Amino acid sequence: MQQEKDPLNLGSLPLVSPHPDDWSLIEAALRKQHSHRRILRLAGSTLAIAATTILAVSIFVYRPFATSQAPAGAELLQTAGVEEIAPIDAPPPDTLGSLIALSQELESNLRKIRSQAGLMPTSVVIYQVELEDLVAQVDEELSMHPDSLDLWSQRINLMLDLSQLFQNELRREYQQMASL
Amino acid sequence: MSKSPFDIELDDMTLARARRGDMDACEQIYRKFQQPAYSVAYRICHCPELSRDVTQEAFITAFRKIRQFRGDSPFWGWLRRVVVNHTISALRKLPRADVVELQEYHAHTEGAQEQIGLSMDLESALTTLNHEDRAVVWLHDVEGYNHQEIARLFGKTESFSKTRLSRARAKLRSILEEKVNPIGFSKLESATR
C-alpha cells in the first residue's frame, strides 16, 4: 500500500524549517490588522453617518419639487389611499438600482484587477483580507436588509478601497520593472 | 497510507482561544504547524523566499479566518488546505520558466543525517520537475490528496492529475536510477545480466 501511495518514498524527506522564525512578523501583522480594523470600523461608521446625513439632506431639499410635480408613484399611492412613505425609509428604486449596478460593476472590475496582480507583500495582504472581511460583513447585513442604501454605499466604498489597493500594487510592480 | 506531516492534534482549548483572537494561542498553533506548513510550501515551490512569503500569508489568512473553521473535520486538514491553496495560487502567478536553485535543507533529527545521501538525490531529482508536476506528485504521494482533490485545486480535470503524477514519477525514477548507476544501466538491467 505504501509502495502504491508513495513509491519513491518522498515522505522520507525531512521537514524543512523557515529561517529565521517568522512568528514575530505574523504577530505584528495580526496586531496591526486588529488596530487597523478598529480604525476602519470607526471610519466606516463615521462614513455611514455622513452618507446618511447627506442623503437625508438631499432628499429633504429635493422633496418640495418632487411633491409639487406629483410623480406617478405618489399619485398611485394617494389614489390607493396609502399614505406616502418617507423616502428615507424606502429609497427611490432608481437610486437603489444605480447603487447596486455600481457595486456590480466594481465587483467585475475588481475581479479583472485581481487576476492581474502578482504575489502581494504581507502588509498589502493584511489590508486586502481586512477589506474582504468587511465586504463579507456588509454582505451578511445586506442579506437581511437588501434595500439599505447605507449598506450598499458602504459596500461600494469598500470595493473602491480594494480596487485602489490592487491598483497601487500593480503600479508598484510596474515601477519595479521599469527601474530594471 | 503514510501520515501527512500536518497530522498533528490540536486541543480544543487552544483552538477556542485562537478563535477569540488570543495571540498566545495563535503562537502555539504557529509553533505546532510551522514546520509542516513551510515544508509543504517549500516542497512544491522549491524557493525559500517564496515559501516563506506563502507560509506567512497562509498563517495570517488562517488566523484571520479561523472563526470560519466549522470544526467538522480536523483543524490540521483545514490549515493544510489554506497553506496549499496559497502555495498553488502563488505558483500560478510565477512565470512558467522560473528557475529555482536547489537549496540546502536542514535535517531535524540526528538519525536523519544517515539518510542525507538518499534524501539529497530525491531532493535534487525533485528540482528537475516543473512546478505543477512537483505539486501533483507531492500532494498525492506525501499529503495523500486524491486525483479529484488535486484536479479541483488546479481547476483542471482528474486526467490532468493522473497524467502529471505518472509523468512526474517516471521522471523521478529515471533520475534516481541514473544516480544509482551513472553509466546508464538500470537496476533491472543489471539484475538480468
Interface residues (C-beta under 8 A of the other chain):
Chain A: M1 Q2 K5 D6 P7 L8 N9 L10 G11 S12 L13 P14 L15 V16 S17 P18 D21 D22 W23 L25 I26 E27 A29 L30 R31 Q33 H34 G118 L119 P121 T122 V125 I126 V129 E130 D133
Chain B: M1 S2 P5 G21 M23 C26 E27 Y30 R31 Q34 Q35 P36 Y38 S39 Y42 R43 P48 L50 S51 R52 D53 T55 Q56 E57 F59 I60 T61 F63 R64 K65 A90 K93 Y105 H106 A107 H108 T109 A112 Q115 L118 S119 L122 E123 L126 V137 W138 D141 V142 G144 R169 L172 R173 L176
